[in-house]
Amino acid sequence: MNNRLEEIRKLRGIKQEELATALEVTRQTIGSLENGRYNPSILLAFKIARYFGMSIEEIFIYEEDQI
């Protein structure tokens, strides 16, 4: 799953550490999300969306595999 987390975070001038603290996760979790190494739980996706005042779909891009 792709996401726009890093782009949105940087546009708003928020550091990874600040976001991690607000979401009660580690900075490493934020880095892994931004680099696509980790997909968030639905709960974390909702927390991120709520934090930025956006919908989950505006941040996370789900693309089904084409057959």
TORVEXNU-449911 format. One record per residue: residue in one letter; x, y, z of N, C-alpha, C in turn. Coordinates in Angstrom, 2 decimals. Example, Ala and Ser with C-alpha at 12.3 -4.5 7.8 and 13.67 -1.06 7.14 Angstrom:
2
<rec><code>a</code><n_px>13.19</n_px><n_py>-5.69</n_py><n_pz>7.80</n_pz><ca_px>12.30</ca_px><ca_py>-4.50</ca_py><ca_pz>7.80</ca_pz><c_px>13.20</c_px><c_py>-3.30</c_py><c_pz>7.80</c_pz></rec>
<rec><code>s</code><n_px>12.85</n_px><n_py>-2.25</n_py><n_pz>7.08</n_pz><ca_px>13.67</ca_px><ca_py>-1.06</ca_py><ca_pz>7.14</ca_pz><c_px>12.90</c_px><c_py>0.03</c_py><c_pz>7.87</c_pz></rec>
***
This chain:
67
<rec><code>m</code><n_px>0.85</n_px><n_py>-1.17</n_py><n_pz>0.00</n_pz><ca_px>0.00</ca_px><ca_py>0.00</ca_py><ca_pz>0.00</ca_pz><c_px>0.90</c_px><c_py>1.24</c_py><c_pz>0.00</c_pz></rec>
<rec><code>n</code><n_px>0.60</n_px><n_py>2.15</n_py><n_pz>-0.88</n_pz><ca_px>1.33</ca_px><ca_py>3.41</ca_py><ca_pz>-0.93</ca_pz><c_px>0.67</c_px><c_py>4.42</c_py><c_pz>-0.01</c_pz></rec>
<rec><code>n</code><n_px>1.43</n_px><n_py>5.46</n_py><n_pz>0.33</n_pz><ca_px>0.83</ca_px><ca_py>6.51</ca_py><ca_pz>1.16</ca_pz><c_px>1.51</c_px><c_py>7.85</c_py><c_pz>0.91</c_pz></rec>
<rec><code>r</code><n_px>0.85</n_px><n_py>8.90</n_py><n_pz>1.36</n_pz><ca_px>1.35</ca_px><ca_py>10.27</ca_py><ca_pz>1.21</ca_pz><c_px>1.76</c_px><c_py>10.84</c_py><c_pz>2.57</c_pz></rec>
<rec><code>l</code><n_px>2.02</n_px><n_py>9.97</n_py><n_pz>3.52</n_pz><ca_px>2.28</ca_px><ca_py>10.41</ca_py><ca_pz>4.88</ca_pz><c_px>3.47</c_px><c_py>11.38</c_py><c_pz>4.97</c_pz></rec>
<rec><code>e</code><n_px>4.58</n_px><n_py>11.02</n_py><n_pz>4.36</n_pz><ca_px>5.76</ca_px><ca_py>11.89</ca_py><ca_pz>4.44</ca_pz><c_px>5.47</c_px><c_py>13.25</c_py><c_pz>3.80</c_pz></rec>
<rec><code>e</code><n_px>4.85</n_px><n_py>13.24</n_py><n_pz>2.65</n_pz><ca_px>4.52</ca_px><ca_py>14.48</ca_py><ca_pz>1.94</ca_pz><c_px>3.63</c_px><c_py>15.38</c_py><c_pz>2.81</c_pz></rec>
<rec><code>i</code><n_px>2.59</n_px><n_py>14.81</n_py><n_pz>3.38</n_pz><ca_px>1.65</ca_px><ca_py>15.58</ca_py><ca_pz>4.20</ca_pz><c_px>2.33</c_px><c_py>16.09</c_py><c_pz>5.46</c_pz></rec>
<rec><code>r</code><n_px>3.11</n_px><n_py>15.23</n_py><n_pz>6.08</n_pz><ca_px>3.82</ca_px><ca_py>15.62</ca_py><ca_pz>7.31</ca_pz><c_px>4.76</c_px><c_py>16.79</c_py><c_pz>7.05</c_pz></rec>
<rec><code>k</code><n_px>5.54</n_px><n_py>16.70</n_py><n_pz>5.98</n_pz><ca_px>6.50</ca_px><ca_py>17.76</ca_py><ca_pz>5.66</ca_pz><c_px>5.81</c_px><c_py>19.06</c_py><c_pz>5.27</c_pz></rec>
<rec><code>l</code><n_px>4.70</n_px><n_py>18.97</n_py><n_pz>4.52</n_pz><ca_px>3.96</ca_px><ca_py>20.17</ca_py><ca_pz>4.14</ca_pz><c_px>3.47</c_px><c_py>20.93</c_py><c_pz>5.37</c_pz></rec>
<rec><code>r</code><n_px>3.18</n_px><n_py>20.21</n_py><n_pz>6.42</n_pz><ca_px>2.68</ca_px><ca_py>20.83</ca_py><ca_pz>7.65</ca_pz><c_px>3.78</c_px><c_py>21.16</c_py><c_pz>8.65</c_pz></rec>
<rec><code>g</code><n_px>5.03</n_px><n_py>20.87</n_py><n_pz>8.28</n_pz><ca_px>6.16</ca_px><ca_py>21.21</ca_py><ca_pz>9.14</ca_pz><c_px>6.24</c_px><c_py>20.40</c_py><c_pz>10.41</c_pz></rec>
<rec><code>i</code><n_px>5.83</n_px><n_py>19.15</n_py><n_pz>10.33</n_pz><ca_px>5.83</ca_px><ca_py>18.27</ca_py><ca_pz>11.51</ca_pz><c_px>6.98</c_px><c_py>17.28</c_py><c_pz>11.40</c_pz></rec>
<rec><code>k</code><n_px>7.75</n_px><n_py>17.13</n_py><n_pz>12.46</n_pz><ca_px>8.84</ca_px><ca_py>16.16</ca_py><ca_pz>12.48</ca_pz><c_px>8.30</c_px><c_py>14.77</c_py><c_pz>12.78</c_pz></rec>
<rec><code>q</code><n_px>9.04</n_px><n_py>13.76</n_py><n_pz>12.33</n_pz><ca_px>8.64</ca_px><ca_py>12.37</ca_py><ca_pz>12.60</ca_pz><c_px>8.43</c_px><c_py>12.14</c_py><c_pz>14.08</c_pz></rec>
<rec><code>e</code><n_px>9.32</n_px><n_py>12.66</n_py><n_pz>14.90</n_pz><ca_px>9.24</ca_px><ca_py>12.47</ca_py><ca_pz>16.35</ca_pz><c_px>7.96</c_px><c_py>13.09</c_py><c_pz>16.93</c_pz></rec>
<rec><code>e</code><n_px>7.60</n_px><n_py>14.27</n_py><n_pz>16.43</n_pz><ca_px>6.37</ca_px><ca_py>14.93</ca_py><ca_pz>16.90</ca_pz><c_px>5.14</c_px><c_py>14.10</c_py><c_pz>16.56</c_pz></rec>
<rec><code>l</code><n_px>5.10</n_px><n_py>13.60</n_py><n_pz>15.33</n_pz><ca_px>3.97</ca_px><ca_py>12.79</ca_py><ca_pz>14.89</ca_pz><c_px>3.91</c_px><c_py>11.49</c_py><c_pz>15.70</c_pz></rec>
<rec><code>a</code><n_px>5.06</n_px><n_py>10.87</n_py><n_pz>15.89</n_pz><ca_px>5.12</ca_px><ca_py>9.63</ca_py><ca_pz>16.66</ca_pz><c_px>4.58</c_px><c_py>9.84</c_py><c_pz>18.07</c_pz></rec>
<rec><code>t</code><n_px>4.98</n_px><n_py>10.91</n_py><n_pz>18.71</n_pz><ca_px>4.51</ca_px><ca_py>11.20</ca_py><ca_pz>20.06</ca_pz><c_px>3.00</c_px><c_py>11.39</c_py><c_pz>20.09</c_pz></rec>
<rec><code>a</code><n_px>2.49</n_px><n_py>12.15</n_py><n_pz>19.13</n_pz><ca_px>1.05</ca_px><ca_py>12.41</ca_py><ca_pz>19.07</ca_pz><c_px>0.24</c_px><c_py>11.13</c_py><c_pz>18.84</c_pz></rec>
<rec><code>l</code><n_px>0.82</n_px><n_py>10.20</n_py><n_pz>18.09</n_pz><ca_px>0.12</ca_px><ca_py>8.95</ca_py><ca_pz>17.76</ca_pz><c_px>0.44</c_px><c_py>7.81</c_py><c_pz>18.71</c_pz></rec>
<rec><code>e</code><n_px>1.35</n_px><n_py>8.08</n_py><n_pz>19.66</n_pz><ca_px>1.78</ca_px><ca_py>7.08</ca_py><ca_pz>20.64</ca_pz><c_px>2.42</c_px><c_py>5.86</c_py><c_pz>19.99</c_pz></rec>
<rec><code>v</code><n_px>3.29</n_px><n_py>6.13</n_py><n_pz>19.01</n_pz><ca_px>4.10</ca_px><ca_py>5.09</ca_py><ca_pz>18.37</ca_pz><c_px>5.55</c_px><c_py>5.57</c_py><c_pz>18.37</c_pz></rec>
<rec><code>t</code><n_px>6.46</n_px><n_py>4.76</n_py><n_pz>17.87</n_pz><ca_px>7.87</ca_px><ca_py>5.17</ca_py><ca_pz>17.82</ca_pz><c_px>8.15</c_px><c_py>5.94</c_py><c_pz>16.52</c_pz></rec>
<rec><code>r</code><n_px>9.24</n_px><n_py>6.69</n_py><n_pz>16.55</n_pz><ca_px>9.67</ca_px><ca_py>7.39</ca_py><ca_pz>15.35</ca_pz><c_px>9.99</c_px><c_py>6.39</c_py><c_pz>14.25</c_pz></rec>
<rec><code>q</code><n_px>10.51</n_px><n_py>5.23</n_py><n_pz>14.64</n_pz><ca_px>10.83</ca_px><ca_py>4.18</ca_py><ca_pz>13.67</ca_pz><c_px>9.57</c_px><c_py>3.69</c_py><c_pz>12.95</c_pz></rec>
<rec><code>t</code><n_px>8.46</n_px><n_py>3.63</n_py><n_pz>13.68</n_pz><ca_px>7.19</ca_px><ca_py>3.23</ca_py><ca_pz>13.06</ca_pz><c_px>6.79</c_px><c_py>4.24</c_py><c_pz>11.99</c_pz></rec>
<rec><code>i</code><n_px>6.93</n_px><n_py>5.51</n_py><n_pz>12.28</n_pz><ca_px>6.59</ca_px><ca_py>6.54</ca_py><ca_pz>11.30</ca_pz><c_px>7.50</c_px><c_py>6.41</c_py><c_pz>10.08</c_pz></rec>
<rec><code>g</code><n_px>8.79</n_px><n_py>6.22</n_py><n_pz>10.31</n_pz><ca_px>9.73</ca_px><ca_py>6.04</ca_py><ca_pz>9.19</ca_pz><c_px>9.38</c_px><c_py>4.83</c_py><c_pz>8.35</c_pz></rec>
<rec><code>s</code><n_px>9.03</n_px><n_py>3.74</n_py><n_pz>9.00</n_pz><ca_px>8.66</ca_px><ca_py>2.52</ca_py><ca_pz>8.27</ca_pz><c_px>7.38</c_px><c_py>2.71</c_py><c_pz>7.46</c_pz></rec>
<rec><code>l</code><n_px>6.43</n_px><n_py>3.43</n_py><n_pz>8.02</n_pz><ca_px>5.19</ca_px><ca_py>3.74</ca_py><ca_pz>7.28</ca_pz><c_px>5.51</c_px><c_py>4.57</c_py><c_pz>6.04</c_pz></rec>
<rec><code>e</code><n_px>6.32</n_px><n_py>5.61</n_py><n_pz>6.24</n_pz><ca_px>6.65</ca_px><ca_py>6.51</ca_py><ca_pz>5.13</ca_pz><c_px>7.42</c_px><c_py>5.80</c_py><c_pz>4.02</c_pz></rec>
<rec><code>n</code><n_px>8.24</n_px><n_py>4.84</n_py><n_pz>4.39</n_pz><ca_px>9.04</ca_px><ca_py>4.12</ca_py><ca_pz>3.39</ca_pz><c_px>8.33</c_px><c_py>2.90</c_py><c_pz>2.82</c_pz></rec>
<rec><code>g</code><n_px>7.11</n_px><n_py>2.66</n_py><n_pz>3.25</n_pz><ca_px>6.34</ca_px><ca_py>1.55</ca_py><ca_pz>2.72</ca_pz><c_px>6.76</c_px><c_py>0.18</c_py><c_pz>3.23</c_pz></rec>
<rec><code>r</code><n_px>7.55</n_px><n_py>0.14</n_py><n_pz>4.30</n_pz><ca_px>7.98</ca_px><ca_py>-1.13</ca_py><ca_pz>4.87</ca_pz><c_px>6.95</c_px><c_py>-1.71</c_py><c_pz>5.83</c_pz></rec>
<rec><code>y</code><n_px>5.96</n_px><n_py>-0.89</n_py><n_pz>6.17</n_pz><ca_px>4.98</ca_px><ca_py>-1.29</ca_py><ca_pz>7.17</ca_pz><c_px>3.63</c_px><c_py>-0.69</c_py><c_pz>6.80</c_pz></rec>
<rec><code>n</code><n_px>2.59</n_px><n_py>-1.50</n_py><n_pz>6.84</n_pz><ca_px>1.23</ca_px><ca_py>-1.01</ca_py><ca_pz>6.64</ca_pz><c_px>0.58</c_px><c_py>-0.85</c_py><c_pz>8.02</c_pz></rec>
<rec><code>p</code><n_px>-0.12</n_px><n_py>0.26</n_py><n_pz>8.23</n_pz><ca_px>-0.69</ca_px><ca_py>0.50</ca_py><ca_pz>9.55</ca_pz><c_px>-1.89</c_px><c_py>-0.39</c_py><c_pz>9.85</c_pz></rec>
<rec><code>s</code><n_px>-2.12</n_px><n_py>-0.61</n_py><n_pz>11.12</n_pz><ca_px>-3.37</ca_px><ca_py>-1.25</ca_py><ca_pz>11.53</ca_pz><c_px>-4.48</c_px><c_py>-0.27</c_py><c_pz>11.19</c_pz></rec>
<rec><code>i</code><n_px>-5.70</n_px><n_py>-0.76</n_py><n_pz>11.14</n_pz><ca_px>-6.83</ca_px><ca_py>0.14</ca_py><ca_pz>10.85</ca_pz><c_px>-6.95</c_px><c_py>1.20</c_py><c_pz>11.92</c_pz></rec>
<rec><code>l</code><n_px>-6.67</n_px><n_py>0.85</n_py><n_pz>13.17</n_pz><ca_px>-6.73</ca_px><ca_py>1.82</ca_py><ca_pz>14.26</ca_pz><c_px>-5.69</c_px><c_py>2.93</c_py><c_pz>14.06</c_pz></rec>
<rec><code>l</code><n_px>-4.47</n_px><n_py>2.56</n_py><n_pz>13.72</n_pz><ca_px>-3.43</ca_px><ca_py>3.56</ca_py><ca_pz>13.49</ca_pz><c_px>-3.76</c_px><c_py>4.42</c_py><c_pz>12.27</c_pz></rec>
<rec><code>a</code><n_px>-4.29</n_px><n_py>3.81</n_py><n_pz>11.22</n_pz><ca_px>-4.68</ca_px><ca_py>4.59</ca_py><ca_pz>10.03</ca_pz><c_px>-5.73</c_px><c_py>5.64</c_py><c_pz>10.39</c_pz></rec>
<rec><code>f</code><n_px>-6.70</n_px><n_py>5.26</n_py><n_pz>11.23</n_pz><ca_px>-7.72</ca_px><ca_py>6.21</ca_py><ca_pz>11.67</ca_pz><c_px>-7.09</c_px><c_py>7.32</c_py><c_pz>12.51</c_pz></rec>
<rec><code>k</code><n_px>-6.16</n_px><n_py>6.96</n_py><n_pz>13.40</n_pz><ca_px>-5.50</ca_px><ca_py>7.98</ca_py><ca_pz>14.23</ca_pz><c_px>-4.73</c_px><c_py>8.98</c_py><c_pz>13.38</c_pz></rec>
<rec><code>i</code><n_px>-4.03</n_px><n_py>8.48</n_py><n_pz>12.37</n_pz><ca_px>-3.27</ca_px><ca_py>9.36</ca_py><ca_pz>11.47</ca_pz><c_px>-4.22</c_px><c_py>10.28</c_py><c_pz>10.72</c_pz></rec>
<rec><code>a</code><n_px>-5.28</n_px><n_py>9.72</n_py><n_pz>10.16</n_pz><ca_px>-6.25</ca_px><ca_py>10.52</ca_py><ca_pz>9.42</ca_pz><c_px>-6.86</c_px><c_py>11.59</c_py><c_pz>10.30</c_pz></rec>
<rec><code>r</code><n_px>-7.25</n_px><n_py>11.21</n_py><n_pz>11.51</n_pz><ca_px>-7.85</ca_px><ca_py>12.17</ca_py><ca_pz>12.44</ca_pz><c_px>-6.85</c_px><c_py>13.26</c_py><c_pz>12.81</c_pz></rec>
<rec><code>y</code><n_px>-5.59</n_px><n_py>12.89</n_py><n_pz>13.03</n_pz><ca_px>-4.56</ca_px><ca_py>13.86</ca_py><ca_pz>13.40</ca_pz><c_px>-4.43</c_px><c_py>14.95</c_py><c_pz>12.33</c_pz></rec>
<rec><code>f</code><n_px>-4.47</n_px><n_py>14.53</n_py><n_pz>11.05</n_pz><ca_px>-4.31</ca_px><ca_py>15.49</ca_py><ca_pz>9.95</ca_pz><c_px>-5.64</c_px><c_py>16.08</c_py><c_pz>9.49</c_pz></rec>
<rec><code>g</code><n_px>-6.76</n_px><n_py>15.62</n_py><n_pz>10.05</n_pz><ca_px>-8.06</ca_px><ca_py>16.13</ca_py><ca_pz>9.62</ca_pz><c_px>-8.39</c_px><c_py>15.74</c_py><c_pz>8.19</c_pz></rec>
<rec><code>m</code><n_px>-7.99</n_px><n_py>14.53</n_py><n_pz>7.83</n_pz><ca_px>-8.20</ca_px><ca_py>14.03</ca_py><ca_pz>6.47</ca_pz><c_px>-8.86</c_px><c_py>12.66</c_py><c_pz>6.54</c_pz></rec>
<rec><code>s</code><n_px>-9.29</n_px><n_py>12.16</n_py><n_pz>5.38</n_pz><ca_px>-9.81</ca_px><ca_py>10.80</ca_py><ca_pz>5.33</ca_pz><c_px>-8.64</c_px><c_py>9.83</c_py><c_pz>5.15</c_pz></rec>
<rec><code>i</code><n_px>-8.86</n_px><n_py>8.59</n_py><n_pz>5.52</n_pz><ca_px>-7.83</ca_px><ca_py>7.57</ca_py><ca_pz>5.34</ca_pz><c_px>-7.43</c_px><c_py>7.49</c_py><c_pz>3.86</c_pz></rec>
<rec><code>e</code><n_px>-8.42</n_px><n_py>7.58</n_py><n_pz>2.98</n_pz><ca_px>-8.16</ca_px><ca_py>7.45</ca_py><ca_pz>1.54</ca_pz><c_px>-7.31</c_px><c_py>8.59</c_py><c_pz>0.99</c_pz></rec>
<rec><code>e</code><n_px>-7.32</n_px><n_py>9.75</n_py><n_pz>1.65</n_pz><ca_px>-6.48</ca_px><ca_py>10.86</ca_py><ca_pz>1.21</ca_pz><c_px>-5.01</c_px><c_py>10.64</c_py><c_pz>1.56</c_pz></rec>
<rec><code>i</code><n_px>-4.76</n_px><n_py>9.77</n_py><n_pz>2.52</n_pz><ca_px>-3.39</ca_px><ca_py>9.53</ca_py><ca_pz>2.98</ca_pz><c_px>-2.86</c_px><c_py>8.21</c_py><c_pz>2.45</c_pz></rec>
<rec><code>f</code><n_px>-3.68</n_px><n_py>7.17</n_py><n_pz>2.51</n_pz><ca_px>-3.24</ca_px><ca_py>5.83</ca_py><ca_pz>2.12</ca_pz><c_px>-3.90</c_px><c_py>5.43</c_py><c_pz>0.80</c_pz></rec>
<rec><code>i</code><n_px>-3.09</n_px><n_py>4.92</n_py><n_pz>-0.12</n_pz><ca_px>-3.57</ca_px><ca_py>4.55</ca_py><ca_pz>-1.45</ca_pz><c_px>-3.50</c_px><c_py>3.04</c_py><c_pz>-1.60</c_pz></rec>
<rec><code>y</code><n_px>-4.68</n_px><n_py>2.43</n_py><n_pz>-1.64</n_pz><ca_px>-4.75</ca_px><ca_py>0.97</ca_py><ca_pz>-1.80</ca_pz><c_px>-4.95</c_px><c_py>0.67</c_py><c_pz>-3.27</c_pz></rec>
<rec><code>e</code><n_px>-4.06</n_px><n_py>-0.16</n_py><n_pz>-3.81</n_pz><ca_px>-4.15</ca_px><ca_py>-0.56</ca_py><ca_pz>-5.21</ca_pz><c_px>-4.19</c_px><c_py>-2.07</c_py><c_pz>-5.27</c_pz></rec>
<rec><code>e</code><n_px>-5.30</n_px><n_py>-2.61</n_py><n_pz>-5.78</n_pz><ca_px>-5.41</ca_px><ca_py>-4.05</ca_py><ca_pz>-5.93</ca_pz><c_px>-4.52</c_px><c_py>-4.49</c_py><c_pz>-7.07</c_pz></rec>
<rec><code>d</code><n_px>-3.97</n_px><n_py>-5.68</n_py><n_pz>-6.93</n_pz><ca_px>-3.13</ca_px><ca_py>-6.23</ca_py><ca_pz>-8.00</ca_pz><c_px>-3.97</c_px><c_py>-6.48</c_py><c_pz>-9.23</c_pz></rec>
<rec><code>q</code><n_px>-3.45</n_px><n_py>-6.07</n_py><n_pz>-10.37</n_pz><ca_px>-4.13</ca_px><ca_py>-6.32</ca_py><ca_pz>-11.64</ca_pz><c_px>-3.80</c_px><c_py>-7.73</c_py><c_pz>-12.10</c_pz></rec>
<rec><code>i</code><n_px>-4.82</n_px><n_py>-8.48</n_py><n_pz>-12.51</n_pz><ca_px>-4.59</ca_px><ca_py>-9.87</ca_py><ca_pz>-12.97</ca_pz><c_px>-4.47</c_px><c_py>-9.88</c_py><c_pz>-14.47</c_pz></rec>
***
